[in-house]
């Protein structure tokens, strides 16, 4: 199931809409449609015009969120950090960095750029509202829209600068702490503050349940989970630091001929206990076949269906000197079970999700200085 839809690219960065964006958009539009001016359109007499203005306001708000994320991405790209994409989802947007910034000053600048641009946008919209004649007139739909965007952008900037993960302020705090202590410790402190903030929000939500407190609880849950995921990602990254793909890959790779049948593929999987194999034709890799691919072939057709007809041709590959953390990110981002390691045109090895989990466990123990029990 596709959870995100690409709608375009900016600065070479793919822009995607998550399915949750489509869920939240009507709720934001409803909030705008039922709020009085200058922060809503409840006073618009025509129903369809009110709905249209409210939807436009919601879309413009998410456009501002996109600008917020682009500010993060611009600083990241300018400092050599690759951005895999920007996704707009339920609570705003997220820039998908392909690596965690290790320079505290760069991380602080990246994190601060988003809230700063949101506040600047808010101030610009506020200036337009107060300085342009006619904007404050009762019944001015343009004035209401500008006032709404001014308020929402300033609120977005202020909320995100709070020093709690996963908000941008939490990343500024981590960068500040990382200049004075180990990176993982700085992360854990920032994450702990983020979780504490989530507890406070949840408590506020419980106390204000009758007045819409459910949203505080939902946001608190999101913050708590995102903070935990950030801590795990940072720990994993640090554990795998300095480890190359060649250190964890399986070099003895079993391949499958493109002319082999689906039945032969299943027999090989039973025999060798692996669920995916690079497919070769005349000694050259042309794809990869997995148990999932084979399972889609009807049972009575497996004896006559060649692997070349069911294999995945767009194979995501690695190089032996790539970082192990890069391999883990590619496995997770693409939701696949294995990656082929290529050295030129030659298959040098294969890295599976299981290999990554074993490597993580072993290196974590080794770097903690703990002796493994005898087997």
C-alpha positions in Angstrom: 0.0 0.0 0.0 1.4 3.4 -1.0 1.3 5.7 2.0 2.7 8.8 0.3 2.1 10.5 -3.0 4.8 12.5 -4.7 3.4 15.9 -5.9 6.6 17.5 -7.2 10.2 18.5 -6.4 11.9 21.6 -5.1 15.7 22.0 -5.1 15.8 18.4 -6.4 14.0 17.3 -3.2 10.9 15.1 -3.7 7.8 16.6 -2.1 5.2 14.0 -0.9 1.8 14.1 0.7 1.2 11.4 3.3 -2.3 9.8 3.5 -2.7 11.4 6.9 -2.5 14.9 5.3 -5.7 14.1 3.4 -7.3 13.1 6.7 -6.4 16.3 8.7 -7.1 18.8 5.9 -10.9 18.7 6.3 -10.6 19.1 10.1 -8.4 22.2 9.7 -10.8 23.6 7.1 -13.7 22.9 9.5 -11.9 24.7 12.3 -11.4 27.7 10.0 -15.0 27.6 8.8 -16.4 27.7 12.4 -14.1 30.3 13.8 -14.9 34.0 13.7 -12.9 36.7 11.8 -10.1 37.5 11.7 -9.0 33.9 12.4 -11.8 32.2 10.6 -14.6 32.5 8.1 -17.7 31.7 10.2 -19.2 35.1 9.3 -19.2 34.4 5.5 -22.9 34.1 4.7 -22.6 31.9 1.6 -21.9 28.3 2.6 -19.9 27.2 -0.4 -17.8 30.4 -0.3 -17.1 29.7 3.4 -16.1 26.1 2.6 -13.9 27.2 -0.3 -12.1 29.9 1.7 -11.6 27.5 4.6 -10.1 24.9 2.4 -7.9 27.5 0.7 -6.7 28.6 4.1 -5.9 25.0 5.1 -3.9 24.5 1.9 -2.0 27.8 2.3 -1.2 26.8 5.9 0.4 23.5 4.7 2.2 25.5 2.0 3.7 27.5 4.8 4.6 24.3 6.6 6.4 23.2 3.4 8.4 26.4 3.3 9.3 25.7 7.0 10.6 22.3 6.0 12.4 23.7 2.9 14.3 26.0 5.2 15.6 23.0 7.2 16.5 21.2 3.9 18.2 24.2 2.4 20.6 24.5 5.4 21.1 20.7 5.3 22.0 20.5 1.6 24.2 23.6 1.9 26.2 21.7 4.5 26.5 18.5 2.5 23.6 16.5 4.1 21.4 14.8 1.6 17.6 15.1 1.9 15.7 12.1 0.6 12.4 14.0 0.5 9.9 16.1 2.4 6.6 14.6 3.5 3.6 16.6 4.6 1.5 14.5 7.1 -0.9 14.7 10.0 1.0 17.1 12.2 2.9 19.1 9.7 6.0 18.1 7.7 9.2 16.2 8.0 12.5 16.4 6.1 14.0 13.0 5.5 17.7 13.3 6.2 19.9 10.5 4.9 22.3 11.0 7.8 22.1 12.5 11.3 24.1 15.8 11.4 27.2 15.3 13.6 28.3 18.9 13.7 26.3 20.5 16.7 26.6 24.0 15.1 25.1 22.7 11.8 22.3 20.9 13.6 21.4 24.0 15.6 21.4 26.1 12.5 19.3 23.5 10.6 16.8 23.3 13.5 16.5 27.0 14.0 16.0 27.8 10.3 12.4 26.3 10.2 10.9 28.2 13.1 12.8 31.4 12.1 11.3 31.3 8.6 7.8 30.6 10.0 8.1 33.6 12.3 9.3 35.8 9.4 6.4 34.7 7.3 4.0 35.5 10.2 5.5 39.0 10.7 5.3 39.6 6.9 1.6 38.6 6.8 0.9 40.7 10.0 2.6 43.7 8.4 0.4 43.3 5.3 -2.7 43.0 7.5 -2.0 46.1 9.5 -0.4 48.3 6.8 -2.3 47.6 3.7 -5.5 49.7 3.5 -8.8 47.7 3.6 -7.3 44.6 5.1 -9.0 45.2 8.5 -12.3 46.1 7.1 -15.2 43.9 8.3 -16.1 41.5 5.5 -12.6 41.6 3.9 -12.0 37.9 3.0 -8.4 38.7 1.9 -7.8 40.4 5.3 -9.1 37.4 7.2 -6.9 35.1 5.2 -3.8 37.2 5.8 -4.5 37.5 9.5 -5.1 33.8 9.8 -1.8 33.0 8.1 0.0 35.6 10.2 -1.3 34.0 13.4 -0.7 30.3 12.3 2.8 31.0 11.2 3.9 32.7 14.3 2.2 30.0 16.4 4.0 27.3 14.3 7.4 29.0 14.8 6.9 29.5 18.6 5.6 26.0 19.2 8.5 24.4 17.2 11.1 26.3 19.1 10.1 24.8 22.4 13.2 22.8 23.7 11.6 19.4 23.5 12.1 16.6 21.0 11.0 16.1 18.3 10.3 19.9 17.9 13.0 22.0 16.3 13.8 23.5 19.7 14.7 20.1 21.0 17.2 19.7 18.2 18.7 23.1 19.0 19.0 22.0 22.6 20.7 18.7 21.5 23.2 20.7 19.4 23.9 23.0 22.3 24.4 20.0 24.7 26.4 18.0 22.1 29.1 20.8 22.2 29.6 20.0 25.8 29.0 16.2 26.2 28.9 13.0 24.1 26.2 13.0 21.4 24.2 10.1 22.7 24.0 11.7 26.2 22.9 15.0 24.6 20.2 13.1 22.7 19.0 11.3 25.7 18.6 14.5 27.7 16.8 16.2 24.9 14.5 13.2 24.4 13.8 13.1 28.2 12.7 16.7 28.1 10.5 15.9 25.0 8.8 13.0 26.8 8.3 15.2 29.9 6.6 17.8 27.7 4.4 15.0 26.2 3.3 14.1 29.7 2.4 17.7 30.5 0.4 18.0 27.3 -1.4 14.7 28.0 -2.3 16.0 31.5 -3.6 19.2 30.0 -5.6 17.2 27.6 -7.2 15.1 30.4 -8.0 18.2 32.4 -9.6 19.9 29.4 -11.2 16.9 27.9 -14.6 18.5 27.8 -13.1 21.5 25.9 -11.3 19.7 23.1 -8.5 18.2 25.2 -8.4 15.1 23.0 -6.1 17.0 20.6 -3.6 17.6 23.3 -3.5 13.9 24.1 -3.1 13.0 20.4 -0.2 15.5 20.0 1.4 14.3 23.3 1.3 10.7 22.0 2.9 11.8 18.7 5.6 13.7 20.5 6.4 10.8 22.9 6.7 8.2 20.1 8.7 10.5 17.8 11.1 11.3 20.7 11.6 7.6 21.3 12.2 6.9 17.6 14.8 9.7 17.5 16.6 8.2 20.4 16.6 4.8 18.8 17.8 6.1 15.5 20.6 8.1 17.1 21.7 5.1 19.2 21.7 2.9 16.1 23.7 5.4 14.1 26.3 5.8 16.8 26.5 2.0 17.2 27.2 1.5 13.5 29.5 4.5 13.2 32.7 3.6 11.3 31.2 0.2 10.2 31.2 -0.5 6.5 28.8 -2.6 4.5 31.7 -5.0 3.6 32.1 -5.7 7.4 28.6 -7.1 7.8 27.6 -8.4 4.3 27.4 -12.0 3.4 30.1 -12.5 0.7 29.1 -16.0 -0.3 26.1 -15.1 -2.4 23.8 -17.6 -4.0 22.3 -16.4 -7.3 19.5 -17.6 -9.5 19.5 -18.0 -13.3 16.9 -15.8 -15.0 15.6 -18.9 -16.9 15.0 -20.9 -13.7 11.3 -21.5 -13.0 9.3 -20.3 -10.0 9.1 -23.9 -8.8 12.9 -24.1 -8.9 13.1 -20.9 -7.0 10.9 -22.3 -4.2 13.0 -25.5 -4.1 16.2 -23.4 -3.7 14.6 -21.3 -0.9 13.7 -24.5 0.9 17.2 -25.9 0.5 19.3 -22.9 1.3 16.9 -21.2 3.8 17.2 -17.8 2.1 14.1 -15.9 0.9 15.7 -13.7 -1.8 18.3 -14.1 -4.5 20.0 -11.9 -7.1 19.0 -13.0 -10.6 21.7 -13.3 -13.2 21.7 -13.6 -17.0 24.9 -14.4 -18.8 26.8 -13.6 -15.6 25.3 -10.1 -15.2 22.8 -9.2 -12.4 19.4 -8.3 -14.0 17.1 -8.3 -10.9 16.2 -9.9 -7.6 13.6 -12.5 -6.8 12.0 -13.0 -3.4 9.5 -15.4 -1.8 6.9 -12.6 -2.2 7.5 -12.5 -5.9 7.1 -16.3 -6.2 4.0 -16.4 -4.0 2.1 -14.2 -6.5 2.4 -16.9 -9.2 -0.5 -19.3 -9.3 0.5 -22.8 -8.1 -0.3 -24.5 -11.5 1.8 -22.0 -13.4 5.0 -22.1 -11.2 6.6 -25.0 -13.2 6.5 -22.9 -16.5 6.9 -19.3 -15.2 10.6 -18.2 -15.5 12.1 -16.1 -12.8 12.8 -13.3 -15.2 9.0 -12.7 -15.6 8.4 -12.2 -11.8 11.7 -10.7 -10.5 12.1 -7.1 -9.4 14.2 -5.3 -12.0 14.7 -2.1 -10.1 17.3 -3.4 -7.6 18.5 -1.1 -4.9 22.2 -1.7 -4.4 25.1 -0.7 -2.1 28.9 -0.5 -2.5 31.2 -2.3 -0.1 32.6 1.0 1.4 29.1 2.4 2.1 28.3 3.0 5.7 26.3 0.3 7.5 23.9 3.0 8.7 23.2 3.8 5.0 22.3 0.2 4.4 19.9 0.2 7.4 18.2 3.4 6.2 17.7 2.0 2.7 16.2 -1.2 4.1 13.8 0.8 6.3 12.9 3.5 3.8 12.2 1.1 0.9 10.6 -1.6 3.2 12.7 -4.4 1.7 14.4 -7.4 3.3 17.8 -7.3 1.5 20.2 -5.3 -0.5 22.7 -6.4 -3.1 26.3 -5.2 -2.7 28.0 -4.4 -6.0 31.6 -3.8 -6.8 31.5 -2.5 -10.4 29.5 -5.1 -12.3 30.4 -7.9 -9.9 28.1 -9.0 -7.0 30.3 -8.6 -4.0 27.8 -9.6 -1.3 24.3 -9.3 0.1 23.0 -7.5 3.2 19.7 -8.6 4.8 17.6 -7.1 7.5 18.7 -10.1 9.7 22.3 -9.3 9.0 21.7 -5.8 10.2 20.0 -6.9 13.4 22.8 -9.3 14.2 25.4 -6.6 13.5 23.6 -4.1 15.7 23.5 -6.6 18.6 27.1 -7.6 18.3 28.6 -4.1 17.9 26.4 -2.7 20.7 27.8 -5.3 23.0 31.3 -4.9 21.8 31.3 -1.1 22.2 29.7 -1.4 25.6 32.8 -3.5 26.7 30.6 -6.4 27.7 32.0 -9.9 27.3 29.8 -12.2 25.4 28.9 -15.5 27.1 30.5 -18.7 25.7 28.4 -20.4 23.1 
